[in-house]
Amino acid sequence: MTAELLYHKTYILSPEKPWVVFVHGAGGSSSIWYKQVKEFKSLCNVLLIDLRGHGKSNVPTKNYGNYTFRDIAGEILEVLNAVKIEKAHFVGISLGTVIIRTLAEMAPERVSSMILGGAITRLNIRSRFLAGLGNMFKHVLPYMFLYNLFAFIIMPRKRHRESRLLFVREAKKLCQKEFLRWYRLTYEINPLLKYFNDKDLGLPTLYLMGDEDHMFLPPVRVSAARHKFSELQVISDSGHVCNIDQPEAFNRFALAFINRTENRG
């Protein structure tokens, strides 16, 4: 692995088995998949990645200026090339779902399917207000204050506590400057999401959403209904980070979808 590559870890079961690539969201790391890895690696080849500035991945030495979703997706493709993964099923959570959708736009031939947990397909009035509030105060307030506030608003219930605390703990590993770089992605997300909603790539897509994901579930219902190859599975008693709130259901639905996609292929 070169210094420029993102930190990654592989679990290789067999050359005949499909690859599954896990993509975390902003402020997280590959550690958020700890309730998935054991089961997935017993059935598939698994690739875990820490996105730039997260977990064990350093901030890139290249001067990219402002971060873009294409930059981040391109770094994932570089890891796939280094590991020699031609095609994979991609599993993402939260902002990781936007990164996966961007990667699929850039290289659809590398994507067997997309499993989008806690997917972000449109920002409603409340989420746009939060993004605007963050932009107003991001240079004044400590970034962890903002992150804690957003985490509580998005994951407010008692049973979301584990998810909330995990993401807050991982976010503490970011520095203020890196947080601001990632936060700037909110400037480009609205037109990008509109473009994604208008364009169907024709790739098998499973949305896995918690029934208590009050900010993001309603627009996902619309997106899933619009696209021919998309399915929506709502997981009971779960919030935004459904892979942690209800891991057994998340794993069952995701693996069944991968199996169906492989059998069709």
C-alpha contacts under 8 A as a table, 3 or more apart, distances in Angstrom:
res1	aa1	res2	aa2	distance
1	M	5	L	6.39
1	M	82	A	7.61
2	T	5	L	5.52
3	A	6	L	8.00
4	E	60	P	6.55
4	E	61	T	7.43
5	L	75	E	7.16
5	L	78	E	7.07
5	L	79	V	6.37
6	L	49	I	6.83
6	L	50	D	6.33
6	L	51	L	6.45
6	L	52	R	6.45
6	L	57	S	5.31
6	L	58	N	7.45
6	L	75	E	6.98
6	L	76	I	7.51
6	L	79	V	6.88
7	Y	49	I	5.98
7	Y	50	D	5.53
7	Y	51	L	7.70
7	Y	56	K	5.86
7	Y	57	S	4.89
8	H	47	L	6.93
8	H	48	L	5.42
8	H	49	I	4.40
8	H	50	D	6.32
8	H	79	V	7.70
9	K	47	L	5.82
9	K	48	L	5.19
9	K	49	I	6.69
10	T	45	N	7.41
10	T	46	V	5.57
10	T	47	L	4.60
10	T	48	L	6.38
11	Y	41	K	6.22
11	Y	45	N	5.62
11	Y	46	V	5.00
11	Y	47	L	6.59
12	I	15	P	7.68
12	I	41	K	7.52
12	I	44	C	7.57
12	I	45	N	4.64
12	I	46	V	6.49
13	L	17	K	6.91
13	L	41	K	6.85
13	L	42	S	7.14
13	L	43	L	7.39
13	L	44	C	6.25
13	L	45	N	5.31
14	S	17	K	5.35
14	S	44	C	7.79
14	S	45	N	6.92
15	P	18	P	7.86
17	K	43	L	7.51
17	K	44	C	5.45
17	K	45	N	6.21
18	P	44	C	5.55
18	P	45	N	6.00
18	P	88	A	6.65
18	P	89	H	7.60
19	W	44	C	5.98
19	W	45	N	4.60
19	W	46	V	5.70
19	W	47	L	7.28
19	W	85	I	7.47
19	W	87	K	7.21
19	W	88	A	4.78
19	W	89	H	6.18
20	V	44	C	6.70
20	V	45	N	6.12
20	V	46	V	4.93
20	V	47	L	6.19
20	V	88	A	5.51
20	V	89	H	4.72
20	V	90	F	5.76
20	V	91	V	7.07
21	V	46	V	6.01
21	V	47	L	4.74
21	V	48	L	6.15
21	V	49	I	7.78
21	V	88	A	6.55
21	V	89	H	6.18
21	V	90	F	4.82
21	V	91	V	6.08
22	F	30	S	7.41
22	F	33	W	7.65
22	F	46	V	7.77
22	F	47	L	6.39
22	F	48	L	5.37
22	F	49	I	6.71
22	F	90	F	6.01
22	F	91	V	4.84
22	F	92	G	5.82
23	V	30	S	7.22
23	V	48	L	7.24
23	V	49	I	6.44
23	V	50	D	7.75
23	V	51	L	7.83
23	V	90	F	7.34
23	V	91	V	6.16
23	V	92	G	4.66
23	V	93	I	6.86
23	V	96	G	5.35
23	V	97	T	7.63
23	V	99	I	7.97
23	V	100	I	7.47
24	H	28	G	6.06
24	H	29	S	5.81
24	H	30	S	6.07
24	H	32	I	7.17
24	H	49	I	7.90
24	H	50	D	7.50
24	H	51	L	7.58
24	H	92	G	5.80
24	H	93	I	5.60
24	H	94	S	7.44
24	H	95	L	7.46
24	H	96	G	5.06
25	G	28	G	5.60
25	G	29	S	7.40
25	G	92	G	7.45
25	G	93	I	5.76
25	G	94	S	5.32
25	G	95	L	4.57
25	G	96	G	4.34
25	G	97	T	7.70
26	A	94	S	7.87
26	A	95	L	6.06
26	A	96	G	7.24
26	A	182	W	7.24
27	G	54	H	6.81
27	G	167	F	6.40
27	G	168	V	7.56
27	G	170	E	6.09
27	G	171	A	4.36
27	G	174	L	7.20
27	G	179	F	7.85
28	G	31	S	7.67
28	G	32	I	6.74
28	G	54	H	6.72
28	G	55	G	7.35
28	G	166	L	7.99
28	G	167	F	5.50
28	G	170	E	5.21
28	G	171	A	6.10
29	S	32	I	6.06
29	S	49	I	7.69
29	S	50	D	5.30
29	S	51	L	7.09
29	S	54	H	5.76
29	S	55	G	5.00
29	S	170	E	6.73
30	S	33	W	5.93
30	S	34	Y	8.00
30	S	48	L	5.84
30	S	49	I	5.78
30	S	50	D	5.42
30	S	55	G	7.16
31	S	34	Y	5.68
32	I	35	K	7.66
32	I	166	L	7.42
32	I	167	F	7.94
32	I	244	I	7.68
33	W	36	Q	5.25
33	W	37	V	6.19
33	W	243	N	7.53
33	W	244	I	7.93
34	Y	37	V	5.60
34	Y	38	K	7.58
35	K	38	K	7.13
35	K	243	N	7.34
35	K	244	I	6.74
35	K	247	P	6.12
36	Q	39	E	5.83
36	Q	40	F	6.07
36	Q	243	N	7.63
36	Q	247	P	7.03
36	Q	251	N	6.47
37	V	40	F	5.22
37	V	41	K	5.79
37	V	46	V	7.73
38	K	41	K	5.57
38	K	42	S	6.55
39	E	42	S	5.43
39	E	43	L	7.00
39	E	251	N	7.67
40	F	43	L	5.40
40	F	44	C	5.71
40	F	45	N	7.73
40	F	46	V	7.09
40	F	251	N	7.87
40	F	255	L	7.63
41	K	44	C	5.14
41	K	45	N	5.87
41	K	46	V	5.85
49	I	76	I	7.75
50	D	53	G	8.00
50	D	54	H	5.73
50	D	55	G	5.60
50	D	56	K	6.38
50	D	57	S	5.65
51	L	54	H	5.43
51	L	55	G	7.53
51	L	57	S	6.33
51	L	72	I	7.35
52	R	57	S	5.38
52	R	58	N	6.02
52	R	59	V	5.45
52	R	60	P	6.77
52	R	72	I	7.37
53	G	56	K	7.69
53	G	57	S	5.44
53	G	58	N	4.99
53	G	59	V	4.52
53	G	60	P	7.75
53	G	174	L	6.80
53	G	178	E	6.71
54	H	57	S	5.54
54	H	58	N	7.20
54	H	173	K	7.22
54	H	174	L	6.61
55	G	170	E	7.39
55	G	173	K	7.16
59	V	178	E	8.00
60	P	63	N	7.61
64	Y	67	Y	6.66
66	N	181	R	6.54
66	N	184	R	7.38
67	Y	71	D	6.58
67	Y	72	I	7.57
67	Y	181	R	6.32
67	Y	182	W	6.76
67	Y	184	R	7.36
67	Y	185	L	6.72
68	T	71	D	5.23
68	T	72	I	6.61
68	T	185	L	6.39
68	T	188	E	7.94
69	F	72	I	5.20
69	F	73	A	6.08
69	F	98	V	7.79
69	F	99	I	5.97
69	F	102	T	6.61
69	F	185	L	7.37
70	R	73	A	5.06
70	R	74	G	5.83
70	R	99	I	7.78
70	R	102	T	6.42
70	R	103	L	7.23
70	R	106	M	7.92
71	D	74	G	5.11
71	D	75	E	6.45
72	I	75	E	5.26
72	I	76	I	6.70
72	I	99	I	7.09
73	A	76	I	5.16
73	A	77	L	6.45
73	A	99	I	5.77
73	A	100	I	7.02
73	A	102	T	6.47
73	A	103	L	5.08
74	G	77	L	5.03
74	G	78	E	6.33
74	G	103	L	7.13
75	E	78	E	4.98
75	E	79	V	6.54
76	I	79	V	5.16
76	I	80	L	6.40
77	L	80	L	4.95
77	L	81	N	6.20
77	L	103	L	7.74
78	E	81	N	5.11
78	E	82	A	6.24
79	V	82	A	5.00
79	V	83	V	6.13
80	L	83	V	5.20
80	L	84	K	5.81
80	L	85	I	5.03
80	L	86	E	7.21
81	N	84	K	4.83
81	N	85	I	6.16
81	N	86	E	7.44
82	A	85	I	7.86
85	I	88	A	7.07
86	E	110	R	5.97
87	K	109	E	7.08
87	K	110	R	4.21
87	K	111	V	5.52
87	K	112	S	6.19
88	A	110	R	6.32
88	A	111	V	5.35
88	A	112	S	5.30
88	A	113	S	7.28
89	H	111	V	6.00
89	H	112	S	4.99
89	H	113	S	4.78
89	H	114	M	6.01
89	H	115	I	7.59
89	H	258	I	7.24
90	F	100	I	6.91
90	F	111	V	7.05
90	F	112	S	7.72
90	F	113	S	6.28
90	F	114	M	4.99
90	F	115	I	6.08
91	V	97	T	7.76
91	V	114	M	6.14
91	V	115	I	4.69
91	V	116	L	6.01
91	V	117	G	7.44
92	G	95	L	7.91
92	G	96	G	4.94
92	G	97	T	4.90
92	G	100	I	6.93
92	G	114	M	7.97
92	G	115	I	6.40
92	G	116	L	5.17
92	G	117	G	5.84
93	I	96	G	5.08
93	I	97	T	5.59
93	I	116	L	6.12
93	I	117	G	4.58
93	I	118	G	5.49
93	I	119	A	6.45
93	I	241	V	6.91
93	I	243	N	7.91
94	S	97	T	5.70
94	S	98	V	7.66
94	S	116	L	7.88
94	S	117	G	6.47
94	S	118	G	4.93
94	S	119	A	5.23
94	S	120	I	6.13
94	S	240	H	7.47
94	S	241	V	7.30
95	L	98	V	5.33
95	L	99	I	6.66
95	L	119	A	7.31
95	L	120	I	6.62
96	G	99	I	4.99
96	G	100	I	6.21
97	T	100	I	5.05
97	T	101	R	6.18
97	T	116	L	5.36
97	T	117	G	7.11
97	T	118	G	7.91
97	T	119	A	5.64
97	T	120	I	6.77
98	V	101	R	5.06
98	V	102	T	6.14
98	V	119	A	7.63
98	V	120	I	6.73
98	V	121	T	7.78
98	V	193	L	7.96
99	I	102	T	5.04
99	I	103	L	6.20
100	I	103	L	4.98
100	I	104	A	6.15
100	I	114	M	7.42
101	R	104	A	5.01
101	R	105	E	6.28
101	R	114	M	7.93
101	R	196	F	7.70
102	T	105	E	5.05
102	T	106	M	6.34
103	L	106	M	5.02
103	L	107	A	5.96
103	L	108	P	7.41
104	A	107	A	5.18
104	A	108	P	4.49
104	A	109	E	7.89
104	A	110	R	7.44
104	A	111	V	6.28
104	A	201	L	7.96
105	E	108	P	5.88
105	E	201	L	7.49
107	A	110	R	5.68
107	A	111	V	7.39
108	P	111	V	5.41
108	P	201	L	7.78
108	P	203	L	7.89
109	E	112	S	7.72
111	V	114	M	7.23
111	V	203	L	7.67
112	S	203	L	7.28
112	S	204	P	7.32
112	S	261	T	7.66
113	S	203	L	6.02
113	S	204	P	4.88
113	S	205	T	5.77
113	S	258	I	7.42
113	S	261	T	7.32
114	M	203	L	7.41
114	M	204	P	6.38
114	M	205	T	4.72
114	M	206	L	6.28
115	I	205	T	5.84
115	I	206	L	4.75
115	I	207	Y	5.97
115	I	208	L	7.12
115	I	254	A	6.74
116	L	119	A	5.34
116	L	205	T	7.44
116	L	206	L	6.14
116	L	207	Y	4.85
116	L	208	L	5.99
117	G	207	Y	5.93
117	G	208	L	4.57
117	G	209	M	5.79
117	G	240	H	7.97
117	G	241	V	7.23
117	G	242	C	6.69
117	G	243	N	7.20
118	G	207	Y	7.72
118	G	208	L	6.44
118	G	209	M	5.12
118	G	210	G	6.99
118	G	213	D	7.37
118	G	216	F	7.13
118	G	217	L	7.72
118	G	240	H	4.95
118	G	241	V	5.86
118	G	242	C	6.58
119	A	207	Y	6.79
119	A	208	L	7.52
119	A	209	M	7.10
119	A	216	F	6.87
119	A	217	L	7.86
119	A	220	V	7.07
120	I	123	L	7.39
120	I	216	F	6.00
120	I	220	V	7.33
121	T	193	L	5.71
121	T	194	K	8.00
121	T	196	F	7.91
121	T	197	N	7.16
121	T	216	F	7.41
121	T	219	P	6.37
121	T	220	V	5.95
121	T	223	S	7.04
122	R	190	N	6.97
122	R	193	L	5.94
122	R	194	K	7.27
122	R	216	F	7.36
122	R	219	P	5.97
122	R	220	V	7.70
123	L	126	R	7.72
123	L	127	S	5.42
123	L	128	R	5.78
123	L	190	N	6.96
123	L	216	F	7.50
124	N	127	S	5.36
124	N	128	R	6.06
124	N	215	M	7.10
124	N	216	F	7.86
124	N	219	P	7.89
125	I	128	R	5.16
125	I	129	F	6.06
126	R	129	F	5.08
126	R	130	L	6.26
126	R	215	M	7.40
127	S	130	L	4.99
127	S	131	A	6.16
127	S	215	M	6.91
128	R	131	A	5.06
128	R	132	G	6.11
129	F	132	G	5.09
129	F	133	L	6.05
130	L	133	L	4.97
130	L	134	G	6.11
130	L	150	F	7.65
131	A	134	G	5.12
131	A	135	N	6.27
131	A	186	T	6.90
132	G	135	N	5.05
132	G	136	M	6.29
133	L	136	M	5.13
133	L	137	F	6.42
134	G	137	F	5.32
134	G	138	K	5.41
134	G	146	L	6.91
135	N	138	K	5.40
136	M	139	H	7.68
137	F	140	V	5.12
137	F	141	L	5.82
138	K	141	L	5.73
138	K	142	P	7.34
138	K	143	Y	6.60
138	K	146	L	7.55
138	K	180	L	7.35
139	H	142	P	7.78
141	L	145	F	6.74
141	L	146	L	7.15
142	P	145	F	5.44
142	P	146	L	6.90
142	P	176	Q	7.51
143	Y	146	L	5.17
143	Y	147	Y	6.11
143	Y	176	Q	5.98
143	Y	179	F	6.95
144	M	147	Y	4.82
144	M	148	N	5.90
144	M	168	V	7.83
144	M	171	A	7.56
144	M	172	K	6.97
145	F	148	N	5.26
145	F	149	L	6.17
146	L	149	L	5.06
146	L	150	F	6.11
147	Y	150	F	5.18
147	Y	151	A	5.97
147	Y	168	V	7.00
147	Y	171	A	7.70
148	N	151	A	5.10
148	N	152	F	6.16
148	N	168	V	6.45
149	L	152	F	5.28
149	L	153	I	6.29
150	F	153	I	5.11
150	F	154	I	6.06
151	A	154	I	5.27
151	A	155	M	5.73
151	A	156	P	7.65
151	A	164	R	5.89
151	A	167	F	7.83
151	A	168	V	7.45
152	F	155	M	5.07
152	F	156	P	4.84
152	F	164	R	6.95
153	I	156	P	5.44
154	I	213	D	7.47
154	I	214	H	7.72
154	I	215	M	6.93
154	I	240	H	6.92
155	M	160	H	5.58
155	M	161	R	7.52
155	M	163	S	7.75
155	M	164	R	6.32
155	M	213	D	7.68
155	M	239	G	6.21
155	M	240	H	6.37
156	P	160	H	6.58
156	P	161	R	7.80
157	R	160	H	5.23
157	R	161	R	6.89
158	K	161	R	5.41
159	R	162	E	7.19
159	R	238	S	7.71
159	R	245	D	7.17
160	H	163	S	5.45
160	H	164	R	6.09
160	H	238	S	7.37
160	H	239	G	6.25
160	H	241	V	7.94
160	H	245	D	6.44
161	R	164	R	5.00
161	R	165	L	5.99
162	E	165	L	5.30
162	E	166	L	6.08
162	E	244	I	7.53
162	E	245	D	7.51
163	S	166	L	5.22
163	S	167	F	6.32
163	S	241	V	6.22
163	S	244	I	6.02
163	S	245	D	6.70
164	R	167	F	5.46
164	R	168	V	6.22
165	L	168	V	5.07
165	L	169	R	5.99
166	L	169	R	5.14
166	L	170	E	6.25
167	F	170	E	5.13
167	F	171	A	5.99
168	V	171	A	5.02
168	V	172	K	6.40
169	R	172	K	5.41
169	R	173	K	7.47
170	E	173	K	5.65
170	E	174	L	7.73
171	A	174	L	5.49
172	K	175	C	7.45
174	L	178	E	6.13
174	L	179	F	6.27
175	C	178	E	5.32
175	C	179	F	6.23
176	Q	179	F	5.11
176	Q	180	L	6.32
177	K	180	L	5.22
177	K	181	R	6.40
178	E	181	R	5.04
178	E	182	W	6.39
179	F	182	W	5.26
179	F	183	Y	6.04
180	L	183	Y	4.85
180	L	184	R	6.26
181	R	184	R	5.45
181	R	185	L	7.44
182	W	185	L	5.60
183	Y	186	T	5.89
184	R	187	Y	5.67
184	R	188	E	7.87
185	L	188	E	5.63
185	L	189	I	6.35
186	T	189	I	5.10
186	T	190	N	7.50
187	Y	190	N	7.32
188	E	191	P	6.22
188	E	192	L	6.32
189	I	192	L	5.05
189	I	193	L	5.95
190	N	193	L	5.24
190	N	194	K	6.26
191	P	194	K	5.07
191	P	195	Y	6.20
192	L	195	Y	5.14
192	L	196	F	6.27
193	L	196	F	5.00
193	L	197	N	6.09
194	K	197	N	5.13
194	K	198	D	6.21
195	Y	198	D	5.15
195	Y	199	K	6.19
196	F	199	K	5.19
196	F	200	D	7.22
197	N	200	D	7.21
197	N	223	S	6.25
200	D	203	L	7.89
200	D	227	H	5.84
200	D	228	K	7.72
202	G	227	H	7.81
202	G	228	K	7.16
202	G	229	F	5.90
203	L	229	F	6.24
203	L	230	S	7.91
204	P	229	F	5.12
204	P	230	S	6.07
204	P	261	T	7.26
205	T	229	F	6.21
205	T	230	S	4.60
205	T	231	E	6.24
206	L	230	S	5.81
206	L	231	E	4.86
206	L	232	L	5.87
206	L	233	Q	7.33
206	L	254	A	7.73
206	L	257	F	7.32
207	Y	220	V	7.66
207	Y	224	A	7.41
207	Y	230	S	7.45
207	Y	231	E	6.08
207	Y	232	L	4.68
207	Y	233	Q	6.09
208	L	232	L	6.23
208	L	233	Q	5.12
208	L	234	V	5.99
208	L	235	I	6.97
208	L	242	C	7.51
208	L	250	F	7.14
209	M	213	D	6.89
209	M	217	L	6.38
209	M	232	L	7.58
209	M	233	Q	6.43
209	M	234	V	4.91
209	M	235	I	5.92
209	M	238	S	7.89
209	M	239	G	7.66
209	M	240	H	6.94
209	M	242	C	6.51
210	G	213	D	5.22
210	G	217	L	7.45
210	G	234	V	5.62
210	G	235	I	4.75
210	G	236	S	6.17
210	G	237	D	6.90
210	G	238	S	4.35
210	G	239	G	4.66
210	G	240	H	5.84
210	G	241	V	7.49
210	G	242	C	5.54
211	D	214	H	7.59
211	D	217	L	7.32
211	D	234	V	5.77
211	D	235	I	5.77
211	D	236	S	5.38
211	D	237	D	6.40
211	D	238	S	5.82
211	D	239	G	6.47
212	E	236	S	7.80
212	E	237	D	6.75
212	E	238	S	5.62
212	E	239	G	4.57
212	E	240	H	7.12
213	D	216	F	5.85
213	D	217	L	5.55
213	D	238	S	7.29
213	D	239	G	4.60
213	D	240	H	4.71
214	H	217	L	6.03
214	H	218	P	7.37
214	H	239	G	7.86
215	M	218	P	7.27
216	F	219	P	6.01
216	F	220	V	6.48
216	F	240	H	7.76
217	L	220	V	5.12
217	L	221	R	6.35
218	P	221	R	5.34
218	P	222	V	6.93
219	P	222	V	5.18
219	P	223	S	6.36
220	V	223	S	4.93
220	V	224	A	5.95
221	R	224	A	5.37
221	R	225	A	6.28
221	R	232	L	7.15
222	V	225	A	5.28
222	V	226	R	6.34
223	S	226	R	5.20
223	S	227	H	6.57
224	A	227	H	5.69
224	A	230	S	5.29
224	A	231	E	5.87
224	A	232	L	6.09
225	A	228	K	7.49
225	A	230	S	7.34
225	A	231	E	7.81
227	H	230	S	5.53
233	Q	253	F	7.80
235	I	238	S	6.13
235	I	242	C	7.37
235	I	246	Q	7.48
235	I	249	A	6.96
235	I	250	F	7.57
237	D	245	D	7.77
237	D	246	Q	7.56
238	S	241	V	7.51
238	S	242	C	5.54
238	S	245	D	5.40
238	S	246	Q	6.19
239	G	242	C	5.76
239	G	245	D	6.78
241	V	244	I	5.87
241	V	245	D	6.34
242	C	245	D	4.86
242	C	246	Q	5.56
242	C	247	P	6.91
242	C	250	F	6.81
243	N	246	Q	5.80
243	N	247	P	4.75
243	N	250	F	5.50
243	N	251	N	7.61
244	I	247	P	5.31
246	Q	249	A	5.72
246	Q	250	F	6.23
247	P	250	F	4.90
247	P	251	N	5.90
248	E	251	N	5.28
248	E	252	R	6.08
249	A	252	R	5.10
249	A	253	F	6.13
250	F	253	F	5.47
250	F	254	A	6.04
251	N	254	A	5.16
251	N	255	L	5.91
252	R	255	L	5.47
252	R	256	A	6.07
253	F	256	A	5.24
253	F	257	F	6.15
254	A	257	F	5.16
254	A	258	I	6.27
255	L	258	I	5.02
255	L	259	N	6.08
256	A	259	N	5.06
256	A	260	R	6.18
257	F	260	R	5.11
257	F	261	T	6.13
258	I	261	T	5.08
258	I	262	E	6.10
259	N	262	E	5.13
259	N	263	N	6.17
260	R	263	N	5.14
260	R	264	R	6.19
261	T	264	R	5.16
261	T	265	G	6.09
262	E	265	G	5.02
